[in-house]
Amino acid sequence: MWATLISNLLGTFSEKAADVYLQKQSLKHEAVMAKLKGKIAWQEALTRRASESEGRDHEWEVESIRNSGWKDELVIVVLTVPMVLVFVPGFEVYIMKGFEHLANTPEWYRWLIMMIYSATFGIRLWRRKL
């Protein structure tokens, strides 16, 4: 009689304990799965954003090529002339003097010139990860 009563009590208790343990494990599993799903969604969003960005870059490059004209050639000439003239005797003095004068211009002007040349050649530093 006592043995039956004790086994019935322990059986009920062990079943309830097992149910609580299984529920706790199930909740832990659901939490881990939710975290993994969030990480997967985050990675998919990053991949999608990078893919869209590359598409926009391509469109920008095509439009830049379509709109290129004499200004690109002018920029190349302006940048190349000092490099060539520095090797011509007598002109190196004028080239160096010109660079000295350019160094005395306001910093914002030099930045503006660099940005214009960068845009002309399609260099987008703000899109690169350094």
N, CA and C atoms as a LAMMPS dump frame, in Angstrom:
ITEM: TIMESTEP
0
ITEM: NUMBER OF ATOMS
390
ITEM: BOX BOUNDS ff ff ff
-5.0000000000000000e+02 5.0000000000000000e+02
-5.0000000000000000e+02 5.0000000000000000e+02
-5.0000000000000000e+02 5.0000000000000000e+02
ITEM: ATOMS id mol type element x y z
1 1 1 N 0.818 -1.176 0
2 1 2 C 0 0 0
3 1 3 C 0.879 1.264 0
4 2 1 N 1.836 1.344 0.947
5 2 2 C 2.718 2.509 0.983
6 2 3 C 3.576 2.57 -0.276
7 3 1 N 4 1.447 -0.71
8 3 2 C 4.836 1.414 -1.911
9 3 3 C 4.058 1.929 -3.118
10 4 1 N 2.805 1.543 -3.221
11 4 2 C 1.966 1.995 -4.332
12 4 3 C 1.741 3.493 -4.242
13 5 1 N 1.46 3.979 -3.02
14 5 2 C 1.219 5.409 -2.812
15 5 3 C 2.469 6.223 -3.145
16 6 1 N 3.618 5.756 -2.676
17 6 2 C 4.875 6.467 -2.934
18 6 3 C 5.2 6.436 -4.426
19 7 1 N 5.031 5.313 -5.096
20 7 2 C 5.332 5.241 -6.52
21 7 3 C 4.368 6.111 -7.319
22 8 1 N 3.104 6.19 -6.89
23 8 2 C 2.144 7.067 -7.568
24 8 3 C 2.536 8.542 -7.389
25 9 1 N 2.942 8.921 -6.183
26 9 2 C 3.343 10.302 -5.922
27 9 3 C 4.614 10.669 -6.7
28 10 1 N 5.594 9.768 -6.643
29 10 2 C 6.833 10.027 -7.359
30 10 3 C 6.612 10.008 -8.868
31 11 1 N 5.761 9.148 -9.33
32 11 2 C 5.453 9.083 -10.763
33 11 3 C 4.829 10.385 -11.234
34 12 1 N 3.88 10.909 -10.478
35 12 2 C 3.23 12.164 -10.835
36 12 3 C 4.233 13.322 -10.778
37 13 1 N 5.025 13.307 -9.713
38 13 2 C 6.031 14.36 -9.559
39 13 3 C 7.064 14.306 -10.686
40 14 1 N 7.555 13.121 -11.008
41 14 2 C 8.579 12.995 -12.047
42 14 3 C 8.01 13.365 -13.417
43 15 1 N 6.738 13.058 -13.67
44 15 2 C 6.126 13.451 -14.94
45 15 3 C 6.038 14.975 -15.039
46 16 1 N 5.626 15.608 -13.932
47 16 2 C 5.519 17.069 -13.934
48 16 3 C 6.904 17.717 -14.07
49 17 1 N 7.877 17.153 -13.374
50 17 2 C 9.241 17.676 -13.468
51 17 3 C 9.766 17.528 -14.897
52 18 1 N 9.483 16.403 -15.509
53 18 2 C 9.916 16.177 -16.886
54 18 3 C 9.22 17.161 -17.826
55 19 1 N 7.927 17.411 -17.618
56 19 2 C 7.196 18.367 -18.445
57 19 3 C 7.781 19.777 -18.311
58 20 1 N 8.081 20.185 -17.079
59 20 2 C 8.665 21.504 -16.853
60 20 3 C 10.023 21.607 -17.54
61 21 1 N 10.831 20.573 -17.408
62 21 2 C 12.154 20.556 -18.04
63 21 3 C 12.023 20.643 -19.557
64 22 1 N 11.116 19.872 -20.144
65 22 2 C 10.927 19.888 -21.589
66 22 3 C 10.42 21.253 -22.072
67 23 1 N 9.524 21.871 -21.318
68 23 2 C 9.035 23.197 -21.686
69 23 3 C 10.169 24.231 -21.64
70 24 1 N 10.986 24.131 -20.594
71 24 2 C 12.117 25.047 -20.459
72 24 3 C 13.082 24.871 -21.634
73 25 1 N 13.379 23.649 -22.022
74 25 2 C 14.263 23.386 -23.153
75 25 3 C 13.649 23.887 -24.459
76 26 1 N 12.344 23.716 -24.58
77 26 2 C 11.645 24.188 -25.774
78 26 3 C 11.722 25.71 -25.883
79 27 1 N 11.539 26.417 -24.768
80 27 2 C 11.64 27.875 -24.777
81 27 3 C 13.057 28.337 -25.114
82 28 1 N 14.059 27.648 -24.572
83 28 2 C 15.447 27.975 -24.89
84 28 3 C 15.709 27.779 -26.386
85 29 1 N 15.189 26.671 -26.909
86 29 2 C 15.369 26.376 -28.325
87 29 3 C 14.708 27.459 -29.184
88 30 1 N 13.512 27.866 -28.825
89 30 2 C 12.808 28.911 -29.576
90 30 3 C 13.568 30.24 -29.527
91 31 1 N 14.149 30.55 -28.377
92 31 2 C 14.925 31.786 -28.252
93 31 3 C 16.161 31.74 -29.142
94 32 1 N 16.856 30.62 -29.162
95 32 2 C 18.032 30.459 -30.012
96 32 3 C 17.642 30.55 -31.483
97 33 1 N 16.544 29.905 -31.858
98 33 2 C 16.085 29.941 -33.246
99 33 3 C 15.688 31.356 -33.662
100 34 1 N 15.025 32.092 -32.772
101 34 2 C 14.639 33.473 -33.083
102 34 3 C 15.882 34.331 -33.293
103 35 1 N 16.9 34.124 -32.478
104 35 2 C 18.15 34.871 -32.615
105 35 3 C 18.828 34.54 -33.943
106 36 1 N 18.85 33.262 -34.313
107 36 2 C 19.444 32.856 -35.586
108 36 3 C 18.666 33.42 -36.774
109 37 1 N 17.337 33.426 -36.68
110 37 2 C 16.523 33.985 -37.76
111 37 3 C 16.803 35.476 -37.913
112 38 1 N 16.997 36.166 -36.791
113 38 2 C 17.334 37.586 -36.85
114 38 3 C 18.678 37.806 -37.517
115 39 1 N 19.669 36.97 -37.198
116 39 2 C 20.987 37.098 -37.823
117 39 3 C 20.903 36.818 -39.323
118 40 1 N 20.125 35.819 -39.695
119 40 2 C 19.96 35.498 -41.113
120 40 3 C 19.3 36.663 -41.843
121 41 1 N 18.251 37.235 -41.249
122 41 2 C 17.566 38.376 -41.865
123 41 3 C 18.525 39.553 -42.01
124 42 1 N 19.351 39.786 -41.006
125 42 2 C 20.326 40.884 -41.055
126 42 3 C 21.312 40.671 -42.2
127 43 1 N 21.851 39.463 -42.33
128 43 2 C 22.801 39.171 -43.393
129 43 3 C 22.146 39.288 -44.775
130 44 1 N 20.905 38.832 -44.884
131 44 2 C 20.191 38.961 -46.158
132 44 3 C 19.989 40.429 -46.516
133 45 1 N 19.675 41.253 -45.525
134 45 2 C 19.494 42.687 -45.774
135 45 3 C 20.809 43.327 -46.215
136 46 1 N 21.92 42.949 -45.578
137 46 2 C 23.226 43.48 -45.982
138 46 3 C 23.573 43.076 -47.411
139 47 1 N 23.309 41.823 -47.74
140 47 2 C 23.584 41.332 -49.086
141 47 3 C 22.727 42.056 -50.109
142 48 1 N 21.45 42.233 -49.804
143 48 2 C 20.54 42.92 -50.711
144 48 3 C 20.98 44.376 -50.916
145 49 1 N 21.368 45.027 -49.815
146 49 2 C 21.798 46.424 -49.903
147 49 3 C 23.083 46.543 -50.735
148 50 1 N 24.028 45.628 -50.555
149 50 2 C 25.27 45.661 -51.338
150 50 3 C 24.974 45.423 -52.818
151 51 1 N 24.071 44.506 -53.1
152 51 2 C 23.712 44.219 -54.49
153 51 3 C 23.051 45.43 -55.143
154 52 1 N 22.139 46.07 -54.437
155 52 2 C 21.478 47.264 -54.972
156 52 3 C 22.483 48.387 -55.17
157 53 1 N 23.435 48.49 -54.258
158 53 2 C 24.451 49.533 -54.354
159 53 3 C 25.309 49.332 -55.597
160 54 1 N 25.68 48.081 -55.868
161 54 2 C 26.481 47.803 -57.063
162 54 3 C 25.702 48.151 -58.322
163 55 1 N 24.399 47.895 -58.299
164 55 2 C 23.564 48.251 -59.447
165 55 3 C 23.534 49.748 -59.667
166 56 1 N 23.406 50.503 -58.576
167 56 2 C 23.408 51.959 -58.694
168 56 3 C 24.766 52.464 -59.178
169 57 1 N 25.856 51.826 -58.692
170 57 2 C 27.192 52.216 -59.15
171 57 3 C 27.315 51.996 -60.652
172 58 1 N 26.816 50.88 -61.127
173 58 2 C 26.887 50.573 -62.553
174 58 3 C 26.102 51.611 -63.359
175 59 1 N 24.901 51.922 -62.893
176 59 2 C 24.087 52.928 -63.579
177 59 3 C 24.8 54.281 -63.606
178 60 1 N 25.443 54.627 -62.483
179 60 2 C 26.153 55.902 -62.391
180 60 3 C 27.32 55.922 -63.375
181 61 1 N 28.049 54.805 -63.47
182 61 2 C 29.184 54.725 -64.391
183 61 3 C 28.717 54.853 -65.836
184 62 1 N 27.63 54.161 -66.178
185 62 2 C 27.114 54.232 -67.547
186 62 3 C 26.682 55.655 -67.879
187 63 1 N 25.986 56.299 -66.962
188 63 2 C 25.547 57.682 -67.189
189 63 3 C 26.745 58.622 -67.295
190 64 1 N 27.771 58.378 -66.495
191 64 2 C 28.98 59.2 -66.548
192 64 3 C 29.661 59.059 -67.908
193 65 1 N 29.733 57.843 -68.421
194 65 2 C 30.341 57.619 -69.735
195 65 3 C 29.493 58.278 -70.817
196 66 1 N 28.185 58.164 -70.699
197 66 2 C 27.278 58.753 -71.675
198 66 3 C 27.413 60.281 -71.705
199 67 1 N 27.634 60.889 -70.547
200 67 2 C 27.707 62.346 -70.463
201 67 3 C 29.12 62.897 -70.6
202 68 1 N 30.094 62.002 -70.716
203 68 2 C 31.467 62.514 -70.805
204 68 3 C 31.645 63.239 -72.128
205 69 1 N 32.427 64.258 -72.075
206 69 2 C 32.65 65.067 -73.27
207 69 3 C 34.02 65.688 -73.202
208 70 1 N 34.115 66.918 -73.641
209 70 2 C 35.388 67.613 -73.707
210 70 3 C 35.969 67.9 -72.337
211 71 1 N 35.119 67.95 -71.278
212 71 2 C 35.654 68.296 -69.953
213 71 3 C 36.638 67.248 -69.454
214 72 1 N 36.402 65.973 -69.769
215 72 2 C 37.341 64.934 -69.343
216 72 3 C 38.699 65.118 -70.015
217 73 1 N 38.664 65.42 -71.298
218 73 2 C 39.919 65.637 -72.017
219 73 3 C 40.64 66.878 -71.481
220 74 1 N 39.871 67.924 -71.172
221 74 2 C 40.465 69.138 -70.622
222 74 3 C 41.158 68.856 -69.292
223 75 1 N 40.506 68.087 -68.437
224 75 2 C 41.099 67.749 -67.139
225 75 3 C 42.387 66.964 -67.342
226 76 1 N 42.391 66.023 -68.267
227 76 2 C 43.607 65.24 -68.521
228 76 3 C 44.726 66.153 -69.029
229 77 1 N 44.391 67.064 -69.915
230 77 2 C 45.409 67.988 -70.437
231 77 3 C 45.959 68.858 -69.317
232 78 1 N 45.061 69.414 -68.492
233 78 2 C 45.498 70.303 -67.408
234 78 3 C 46.394 69.555 -66.424
235 79 1 N 46.092 68.308 -66.162
236 79 2 C 46.921 67.532 -65.239
237 79 3 C 48.224 67.06 -65.867
238 80 1 N 48.216 66.861 -67.168
239 80 2 C 49.396 66.321 -67.837
240 80 3 C 50.414 67.392 -68.201
241 81 1 N 49.956 68.574 -68.553
242 81 2 C 50.875 69.629 -69.005
243 81 3 C 51.98 69.908 -67.982
244 82 1 N 51.681 70.136 -66.713
245 82 2 C 52.784 70.396 -65.766
246 82 3 C 53.751 69.223 -65.655
247 83 1 N 53.226 68 -65.738
248 83 2 C 54.094 66.83 -65.631
249 83 3 C 55.067 66.773 -66.811
250 84 1 N 54.602 67.144 -67.976
251 84 2 C 55.473 67.124 -69.154
252 84 3 C 56.436 68.311 -69.135
253 85 1 N 55.922 69.512 -68.821
254 85 2 C 56.758 70.715 -68.873
255 85 3 C 57.865 70.726 -67.832
256 86 1 N 57.717 69.987 -66.759
257 86 2 C 58.764 69.966 -65.74
258 86 3 C 60.052 69.328 -66.296
259 87 1 N 59.925 68.556 -67.38
260 87 2 C 61.1 67.937 -68.001
261 87 3 C 61.695 68.797 -69.121
262 88 1 N 61.003 69.867 -69.476
263 88 2 C 61.498 70.746 -70.533
264 88 3 C 62.359 71.834 -69.878
265 89 1 N 63.617 71.946 -70.289
266 89 2 C 64.489 72.951 -69.665
267 89 3 C 63.896 74.364 -69.77
268 90 1 N 63.96 75.066 -68.668
269 90 2 C 63.451 76.426 -68.615
270 90 3 C 62.028 76.527 -68.087
271 91 1 N 61.232 75.492 -68.257
272 91 2 C 59.836 75.535 -67.809
273 91 3 C 59.657 75.058 -66.366
274 92 1 N 60.633 74.283 -65.873
275 92 2 C 60.485 73.721 -64.518
276 92 3 C 60.345 74.816 -63.468
277 93 1 N 60.98 75.962 -63.692
278 93 2 C 60.885 77.081 -62.749
279 93 3 C 59.441 77.572 -62.671
280 94 1 N 58.808 77.72 -63.821
281 94 2 C 57.427 78.196 -63.855
282 94 3 C 56.455 77.18 -63.232
283 95 1 N 56.708 75.91 -63.479
284 95 2 C 55.838 74.853 -62.924
285 95 3 C 55.943 74.867 -61.401
286 96 1 N 57.164 74.9 -60.862
287 96 2 C 57.336 74.887 -59.411
288 96 3 C 56.743 76.146 -58.781
289 97 1 N 56.902 77.289 -59.447
290 97 2 C 56.332 78.534 -58.94
291 97 3 C 54.801 78.43 -58.924
292 98 1 N 54.246 77.83 -59.955
293 98 2 C 52.79 77.641 -60.011
294 98 3 C 52.292 76.77 -58.866
295 99 1 N 53.02 75.7 -58.559
296 99 2 C 52.626 74.839 -57.447
297 99 3 C 52.763 75.556 -56.106
298 100 1 N 53.76 76.408 -55.995
299 100 2 C 53.896 77.199 -54.762
300 100 3 C 52.69 78.127 -54.589
301 101 1 N 52.286 78.767 -55.669
302 101 2 C 51.113 79.64 -55.601
303 101 3 C 49.846 78.836 -55.297
304 102 1 N 49.74 77.662 -55.895
305 102 2 C 48.58 76.8 -55.63
306 102 3 C 48.539 76.383 -54.157
307 103 1 N 49.708 76.128 -53.574
308 103 2 C 49.766 75.744 -52.159
309 103 3 C 49.316 76.879 -51.248
310 104 1 N 49.364 78.125 -51.724
311 104 2 C 48.939 79.268 -50.923
312 104 3 C 47.456 79.588 -51.069
313 105 1 N 46.736 78.839 -51.897
314 105 2 C 45.294 79.062 -52.045
315 105 3 C 44.578 78.52 -50.814
316 106 1 N 43.342 78.965 -50.549
317 106 2 C 42.597 78.449 -49.388
318 106 3 C 42.392 76.933 -49.478
319 107 1 N 42.378 76.32 -48.333
320 107 2 C 42.251 74.864 -48.299
321 107 3 C 40.941 74.398 -48.93
322 108 1 N 39.863 75.152 -48.685
323 108 2 C 38.574 74.758 -49.258
324 108 3 C 38.636 74.743 -50.778
325 109 1 N 39.415 75.63 -51.388
326 109 2 C 39.554 75.665 -52.839
327 109 3 C 40.276 74.407 -53.337
328 110 1 N 41.333 74.019 -52.651
329 110 2 C 42.07 72.812 -53.053
330 110 3 C 41.188 71.577 -52.922
331 111 1 N 40.389 71.512 -51.847
332 111 2 C 39.461 70.386 -51.685
333 111 3 C 38.412 70.376 -52.797
334 112 1 N 37.929 71.541 -53.146
335 112 2 C 36.944 71.653 -54.219
336 112 3 C 37.519 71.131 -55.538
337 113 1 N 38.734 71.544 -55.836
338 113 2 C 39.391 71.08 -57.066
339 113 3 C 39.569 69.559 -57.036
340 114 1 N 40.002 69.021 -55.895
341 114 2 C 40.173 67.564 -55.795
342 114 3 C 38.848 66.834 -55.982
343 115 1 N 37.774 67.362 -55.411
344 115 2 C 36.468 66.712 -55.564
345 115 3 C 35.983 66.776 -57.007
346 116 1 N 36.209 67.897 -57.68
347 116 2 C 35.79 68.014 -59.077
348 116 3 C 36.549 67.011 -59.939
349 117 1 N 37.857 66.915 -59.75
350 117 2 C 38.641 65.952 -60.529
351 117 3 C 38.223 64.52 -60.194
352 118 1 N 37.97 64.25 -58.929
353 118 2 C 37.535 62.911 -58.537
354 118 3 C 36.203 62.564 -59.18
355 119 1 N 35.284 63.496 -59.186
356 119 2 C 33.983 63.247 -59.808
357 119 3 C 34.121 63.058 -61.31
358 120 1 N 35.025 63.811 -61.923
359 120 2 C 35.238 63.7 -63.365
360 120 3 C 35.746 62.315 -63.73
361 121 1 N 36.632 61.785 -62.92
362 121 2 C 37.186 60.466 -63.205
363 121 3 C 36.392 59.342 -62.552
364 122 1 N 35.301 59.67 -61.891
365 122 2 C 34.438 58.643 -61.316
366 122 3 C 34.986 57.986 -60.068
367 123 1 N 35.829 58.68 -59.344
368 123 2 C 36.389 58.124 -58.112
369 123 3 C 35.452 58.489 -56.969
370 124 1 N 34.851 57.475 -56.364
371 124 2 C 33.895 57.72 -55.283
372 124 3 C 34.483 57.163 -53.985
373 125 1 N 35.266 57.973 -53.332
374 125 2 C 35.922 57.533 -52.101
375 125 3 C 34.921 57.246 -50.991
376 126 1 N 33.792 57.959 -51.002
377 126 2 C 32.811 57.769 -49.931
378 126 3 C 32.136 56.414 -50.006
379 127 1 N 32.269 55.69 -51.133
380 127 2 C 31.637 54.382 -51.287
381 127 3 C 32.575 53.252 -50.891
382 128 1 N 33.845 53.573 -50.696
383 128 2 C 34.831 52.532 -50.409
384 128 3 C 34.999 52.368 -48.909
385 129 1 N 35.261 51.124 -48.537
386 129 2 C 35.58 50.848 -47.139
387 129 3 C 37.095 50.755 -47.039
388 130 1 N 37.661 51.593 -46.225
389 130 2 C 39.117 51.599 -46.091
390 130 3 C 39.545 50.691 -44.991
